């Protein structure tokens, strides 16, 4: 969904809705509903529509003129769509009505109080090792596997030249046979050698360029009846495909879409991952989508909350097709996962990091080397924020503890959203959200103030902050997890639940 943050001179804006289905079923009718939500979450207006299977593809455009009765503020547009009996997909973007009042000033997130250096990069992209690296003058989507000339070293060079601090080339694990299906004539040795060559390319780049971190890994899984996730630090190619001789086209067999098996293997091997562009019907265990798993909770560190178009050929950071995955990430948090938010580009064209201005921000100790071990330590600590503006930062603290931490608290809890912009942007809206890990409920807004003092109920909680800038770009802090203790009146002692 494309929704301009501000209306034009006539008080109107054009809303553009894009629909696609990776595995469309014949006869399925697509149904969509767009809802305007007030700053307090009330539904104010709905637009509805359907699309039949025999109708031509293409975007739906709506011209919306802001009613003069709406008070100035930051509202949101929520799009929900489903096809047939399939899952409901949700997208939501903020829009400003009138001269939206600015939120209270927020304290800067860096300096003596928070002694960390901020590194900004992209943890999701493809090259010629799978279906990426398409030349910008004719790239419109995923490339035939291993058909382009630009590999990991080209991607690292491009990203470094365009100001990124790190880039992960995350190749589809099932395309090392040179096919997006199964290549019955594939040579397993060639597939495994290609994966090792990627690891070697990243290592060589890092030795020659210590100011930049090259990361090579794999994007495991399939979209349909599965879900993609990145594995950051595996020295082995994982897979499930076999050639005509029955030979595994990988180093280590991992059954297709078996997430319980994969999470267990990741925990045992010390591998860590990220949920990529999650949807409500993915990452199923025991028939339950987005299911919590103890092994997965140990292995999975990040959740992509917002990405630019995977098939963008823009190189001016001006891509307009953006996707928001906050609802699915919130469901994973409510399921019990301990995840920080990330924002990546999933580049399939040769524009690694330049399609849009979004970045994943990582906090590392100043003076520490920018290397794989240090970055992984920061990811494991969830010292991470997601931003649509590479020149802005957001850090949440709770009683002085940094986002990503798991703390025990007695009494009051002071939540502080700390924001800074290098380019002078102001804050149009700030929201602090709250949830309960393991409840499988709904994440809710707690406060629209950058500083909130609360007394949580006894039990488990998580909190995170989201800031909307005056240009509509958003930032997400990592959550902080709080075990709230309290006095048991009957027993007269402190009780931990």
N, C-alpha and C positions, 0 to 999 in steps of 0.2 A: 504494500500500500504506500502510495506517495501522497503525503499530506503536508503542504507547505505550513511552516510554523506560523507565519504571519499572513494575513489577508492582503490583497492588492489594494490599490488606491480607491477602489469602489467598495471595499469591505467584503470582497468575495474571494474564494479560492477554488481551484480545481482539484478534486480528489481523484486519484487514479488507482484502480484496483486491478491487480494482476493475479490470474489464477492459472495453475498448472498442476498436473497430477503425474507423478513418476510412473504409476502403474494403473492407468485409467481402466475401469471396467465398463464394458459395453452396456449401455442402457442406464447408467448412473446419472441422475440429475444433480447438478451442483446447486446448492442453496447457500446464500450468504446474507448476513445482516451486519450493517454498520451502525454503531451506536455512539452518540455524542454523550459523554459523561462530564458532569460538573466537577469542579475541584474537590467536592466532598464525596464523589463517587455516584451521585444520583444520575439515572438515565434521563436525558432530556429529549432526545429525538432518535428515531430509528429510520434507516433506509433498508429496504429488503429487495432481493432479486433472486432469480434462478437462471440457470443456463442448461439447456438440453444438450444431450450428446451430439446431436446433428447440427448444432449452431456453430458458426465460425468462431475460431479462437480469437483472442484479442482482449485488450484491457477494457474495463468498464470505467467510464468517466462520469463524475458527478460535479455539478457546479453548485457550490453552497455559499449563499450570502449570509453573513453573520446577522442574526436578528438584533435589532437595536435594544431589545429588552435584556439581553445577556449582560451581566456585569463583567467588568474587566477582570481578567485572571487567566490562569493556565488550565485549559480543559484537555480532555483526551478523546481520541477517536479510536474505538475498538472494533476491529473487523473479525467476525467469526464466519467460517465457511466449512462446509462438509459436502461430500459426494456420496450418495447412496447411504449405506450403513457404515461408512467409514468414520474415522475420528474427526472431531471438530478442531480445525486449525485456527489459532488466534494470533492476531497482530494488533499492536496498540502503539500509537504515537501521540505525543502531546502537541497541542496547538494553542497559540495565544489569541485571546479575544481582547480587543481594545489595547490600550496601553497597560499591559499587565504589570501590576505592582511588583517591584523587585523584592526578593526575600531579604531578610536581615543579612548583613555582612557575615561571611564565614571566615574563621581563622585560617591562615595559610597552613598547609600540611607539612611543610619542610622546615628545617632549621634546628635549633638546639633541642626543641621538645620532641622532635621525631627525627633522629639522626639516621636517615636513610637516603641513599642515592636512588633516583628513579630512572629505570630503563624502560624503553618503549619499543615494542616490536609486534610481530605477527606470528602466531603459533599454528598456522594452518594454511598450507599452499601445496601446489603440485608442480611437477616438472615433467620432462620427457621420460622419466622413469615410470610414470603411469600415464595420466591423461591430461597433463598440463604442458605449459611452455608454448602455447599458441602465439604466433606472431600477431602483434597488435593490429596490423592493417587488415586482417581478415578473420580474427578470432571472434567467434560468436557463441562458443560453448565448450564443452569438454572435447578434448582431442582424441582421435583414435589412439589407443595405448601404444606408447613408445614410437610415435610417428613424428615427433618434432625434434629439433636439433638442440634445444636449450635444456641443459640439465641442472643439477643442484649447484654447481660452481657458478653458473651464469646467474642463478637466482640469488645467491649470496652476494655476488658483485653488484647486482642491480639494487638489492635492498640496502646495502651499505651506502651506495651512491645516493640513494634517495632518503638518507637520514635515519633509517631504522637502526636500533641497537642490536636486534637479534631477529632471526628468521628461522622458522622450522619448515623444511620441506617434508610434507607428510604424504607419502605415496600410498595409493590404494593397494592394500596387501594382496588382493586377488588379481592384479593386473601385471604382475611380474612375468607372466607367461605371454605378454604381448596381446592380450585379449580381454575384452570386458565380459566375455563368457568364460568358457573353459577351452583352452587350446589343447586338443588331444595329442598334438605332436610336440608339445613343449618339452624343453630340456631342463629338468630340475636344477642341474648344476649351473646353467646359465642364469636362471632366476635368482638363485642364492648368491651367485657371484655379483650380479647387478646390485643386490641389496648391500652387499659388503662394500662395493665400490662407492655407494652413496655415503656410508659411514666414513670411509677413508677420505672422501672429498670434503666432508664437514671437518674432519680432524685436520686435514692439510690447510684448509682455509683458516681455521682458528690459530694454527701455529704461525701463519704468515700475517694475520690481521688480529692482534690481541684486543683491539678496541671494539670488535664486533664478534657476536656469538652465532656461529652456524650450527644448526641442529638438524639431524637427519633421523627420520623415523617412519612410521607407517600409520595410515588411517585404516583401521580394521573394521570390517563388516560391510553390509549392504543396506541400502535405504529401505527397500520393500521387505516388510516383515523382519526388520532388524534394527539398524541404527548404527551410525558411524561414531567411532571414538578414536582419538589419537593415542598412540603409545609413544612416550617421549624418549625412552632410554633402553629399548630392546636391541641387543646385538644379534637377534635371531629374526628371520623372516617367518611370520606365522601364516598359516593357511589351511584350507580344507580341500582344495582342488587336486585332482590326480589326472595324469595323462593316460593315454590309451594302454600303457603298460602297467597302470596301477601305481605309478610312482608319485609320491607326494611332491607338489611343486612348491616346496617351502622347507625350512629347516625343522619346524616344529608344528605338529598337527593341532589345530584348534577347530572343533566342530562349528560349522556355520551357524551364526545367530545363537550360540550357546553361551550366554553371558555369565552364567554361574561358573561354567568351566573356565572361561577366560579370566574372570576376576580372581578366581583361585590361583590360576597360573601366574597372573601378574603379582599377586601378593607373595607367592612363593619365590618368584624370581627377583622381587624388588623393583618391578616396573611400575610406572605411574602414567596416568592418562587424563584425558579431557573428553567430556561429552561434547560432540560436535553437532551443531544445529539441531538440538533435540526436539522431538514432537511427542505428543501424548500417547501414541500407540507404539512407541519404540522401547528398546532395552527391556524386553520381557523376560521374566523368570517365573516359572510355574504358572504361566498364563496371565500374569499380572504385569502390565506395562509400567515402566519407570520404577521397578521394584527395588527396594532396598535389599542389600546383601552385605554381610559383614566383611567379606573379602573385598567387595567393590568399594566399601567405605574406606578401606585402607589404601586402595590403589588409585581411586579417582580423585583428582584434585581440583579440576576446573570444569566450568560449564559455560559454553558460549552463549552470551546473553544477547548479542547483537552482531550481525555480520553484514558486510556489503555483498553485492551480487557476486556469486562464484564465477560468473561468466562475463564480468565486466571487462571491457577493453580500454577503459579510461585510464589515463596516466597523469591526470591533473587533480586527483583526489576529489573529483566532482561527481562521482556515481550517485544516482538518485534512487536506484532500486536497492532498498535496505530491508533487512529482516530482523525481527525482534523475537527472541526466544525466552523472554523473561517468565511467561506462564509455565513453561515446561521446566525451566530451571527451578522455579519456586516449588513445583511438585516434587522434584528430586530433593530439595532441601526439607520439605515437609515429610518426605519419606524417611529422612534421617541421614542423608548424605551430608558430608562436611565439604562444601564446594565454594570456591571463590568464582567470581564472574570474570570472563575474558571476552575480548572483542577482536575478531579476526577477519580475514578477507577471503579465505578459501580460493585463492587465485588459481584459475586454470589457464588464463592468458599470461603473457610474459610481462606482467605489471606488478610484480611482487611488492606489495605494500603501498602502491601509488594509486590504487583504484579509488580510495576514499581516505579521509583523515582519521579513521578509527585506529586504535591501538590497544594492545594489552599492556598495562603498566605493571612493573614489578619493582618492589622495594628491596634494595640490597644494602648492606653496610657500606658506608663510604670508604673508598680505598681498597675494598675487596676486589679481586680480579673478576672480570665478567667471563666466567667460564661455566661449563655445563654443571659442575658440582654445586657452585654457588647459586646458579639460577634454580636448580632443582631444590635446593634447600629453601629458597624463598617461596617456591611454589608449594612445597610441603607445609610451610608455615602459613600459607594462604595470604602472604603479603602481596596482594594483587588487586588491581582495580581495572575496570573496563571503561574506556572513554571513546566517544565519537569525535573528540577534539584532541589531537596529539599535543596541543599546547596547554592542556588543562589537567589538573590532578584532583583526586578525591581520596581522602583517608577518613575512616570512622574510628573513633576511640570510645571506650566505655570505662569510666572511672580511671582514665589514663592508660588503659590497656589497648593495644593496637588491634585493629581488625584482623581476623584470622585466628585469634587466640580463643581458647576455651577456658573460661574463668569460673570460679566460684565466688558468689557475691552474697553479702548480707546487707539488708537495708536498702538505701536508695542507690539508684544507678543513674549516672549522668552520661548520656549519649551525646557526642559532639561530632558533627560533620564538618570536616576541614577541607576547604576547597581553595584552589588558586588557579589563576589564568595568567599565562605569560603574555597574552595579547589583549588584556584589558576587558575581557568579557565579564559580565555580571550574572548573577543568579536570578532567574525568573521564578523558579520553584524548587523547593527541596522537600523530599518526603523520606521519613524514616519508617521502615517497614518492620513488622514483627511476625514471628511464626514459632511453631513448636516442632522440633525434630521428632519424627516418629509418629506424629499425630495423623498424618495423611489428610490434613485439613487444608485451609485456605490462608495464604499469607495476606495480611491486612495492613493498611496504613495505620501507623501509630501517631505520627506528628507531622505537621508541615513547618516545623521550626528546626533550624540547624542545631539547636541545643535543647535537649529534653531531659528533664529529671523525673524519673519514674520509680515506683516500687513494684517490681515484678511479683506476680504470684509465685508461690513456692513451686519449684519444678524446673523444667528445661525450657530454654528459649533461644531464639536467635534473632538478631537485628541487623539490618543493613540500610544504607542510605543511597538515595538516587537524587541527583541534581540535574535540573534542566537549565541550561544557559539561556541568555537572552536571544540567542540565535536558534534555539530549538535543539541543539545538540545535547545529548545526555551523558552522564557518567554514573557508574555504579561502584560503590565500595564493596569490598569483601564483607561477608557477615562476620559477626562476633557471636560466639556461643556462650550462654550464661546459664550456670546451674545456680538457681536462687535458693538460698537457705533461709529458714525462718524458725521462730521459736514455737515449739509445740506446747500450747498452753496447758494441755492435760498433764504432760510429763515434766514441763518446766525445763526443757533442754533444747539444744539446737538439733534440728532434724534435717537430714539431706535426703531428698527424694530423687 
